[in-house]
């Protein structure tokens, strides 16, 4: 597998796909997140900022970005997912409160905070990353900070106004849901932003077999 740092070097072969593993949102939670995103878009107009908003279908909790991979890499990703999920049990997450990620001092995105069973999702992320590395992926070994990206910030223009906008939504909730699977996505960059295709869904508690 190519390391992530090499995935942008040169022309990507036509038989490769840019893939990542994430927690998908149920329809009702995604709908609530989308409604809030629309309100934020309207409010951001008056701040002078120009966030790059994530498409509603692209809102998810990323666990591992694996870069450009061929079919062998996709198979290895699925193997990593199966190893991660085989003895795992469902847990619940709460999406509540907006923030700048990774911090207000270094605001790269506007994101929803993940609450409730944060330890479980952090353990899931660390476990998945370990299996990905064991299967040949260059996944960085670092603390996993789960969040839900709504928009990406290309500059600090209008930041003061954005900060006030987010402050008014500190306690906004988008719902509580049960996590019982992880999803492998293919990401294709188009003129209007990235388009995502589901390649594989792995349920928790898959047993001991690969």
C-alpha positions, -999 to 999 in steps of 0.1 A, spaced: 0 0 0 12 35 -7 18 57 23 -6 86 26 22 111 20 28 97 -14 -9 96 -25 -7 130 -42 26 125 -59 24 122 -97 -7 112 -117 -29 88 -98 -36 56 -117 -70 52 -132 -76 19 -114 -72 34 -79 -97 49 -55 -93 74 -27 -108 56 3 -115 62 40 -133 44 68 -159 63 88 -190 61 110 -221 69 89 -250 88 104 -286 75 104 -310 94 82 -328 113 110 -295 126 125 -281 135 91 -313 154 84 -310 174 116 -273 181 109 -283 193 74 -309 217 88 -284 232 111 -258 235 83 -284 255 63 -289 279 92 -252 283 96 -248 290 59 -273 319 61 -256 333 92 -221 330 78 -231 353 49 -231 382 73 -197 375 88 -177 380 56 -163 345 59 -165 319 31 -164 284 46 -164 255 22 -195 236 33 -195 198 32 -222 182 12 -250 167 34 -243 132 21 -206 137 30 -211 143 67 -196 115 87 -172 107 115 -139 98 98 -119 71 115 -91 64 91 -81 80 58 -62 55 36 -55 75 5 -54 63 -31 -56 25 -33 -60 -3 -59 -82 -33 -54 -56 -50 -32 -57 -20 -9 -95 -20 -8 -94 -57 2 -68 -49 29 -91 -22 42 -120 -45 45 -98 -71 62 -88 -44 87 -125 -35 93 -134 -71 99 -106 -75 125 -117 -44 142 -154 -52 144 -155 -90 151 -157 -87 189 -170 -51 192 -204 -43 207 -227 -13 197 -224 20 216 -242 53 215 -230 87 205 -244 121 210 -238 150 185 -240 182 205 -224 216 203 -204 234 176 -167 241 177 -137 251 157 -115 220 150 -88 212 160 -90 244 182 -101 280 182 -64 290 179 -60 268 149 -95 268 132 -94 245 102 -130 234 102 -164 241 117 -174 209 135 -200 192 157 -186 178 189 -191 141 197 -203 133 232 -217 105 253 -196 73 248 -165 91 235 -142 65 250 -158 38 229 -154 57 196 -118 66 205 -110 30 212 -127 20 179 -105 46 161 -73 34 177 -81 -2 172 -89 3 135 -57 23 130 -37 -5 145 -51 -31 122 -47 -8 92 -10 -4 100 -7 -42 104 -22 -46 69 3 -22 53 -13 12 55 7 43 66 -19 55 92 -4 79 117 -3 68 153 -18 97 172 -47 105 196 -80 102 179 -103 132 184 -138 123 170 -158 151 154 -182 158 126 -170 183 100 -196 207 86 -173 231 68 -136 237 60 -120 271 66 -95 283 40 -86 316 59 -94 335 90 -115 361 71 -146 369 90 -134 347 119 -148 370 146 -183 368 132 -180 331 128 -170 327 164 -201 346 175 -222 324 152 -208 292 167 -211 306 202 -249 309 197 -250 272 188 -228 258 216 -257 238 230 -273 228 197 -280 191 195 -284 169 164 -294 137 181 -282 105 198 -277 73 178 -264 38 181 -231 29 163 -231 -8 152 -210 -7 121 -183 12 102 -183 20 65 -156 21 38 -161 50 14 -147 59 -20 -142 97 -24 -142 113 -59 -134 150 -62 -157 169 -85 -162 206 -93 -189 209 -66 -169 191 -40 -162 154 -31 -188 127 -39 -189 96 -17 -197 60 -27 -201 32 -1 -178 3 -9 -184 -19 22 -203 -19 55 -189 -40 84 -213 -47 113 -200 -52 148 -198 -87 163 -188 -105 131 -173 -134 150 -138 -149 147 -136 -156 110 -122 -133 84 
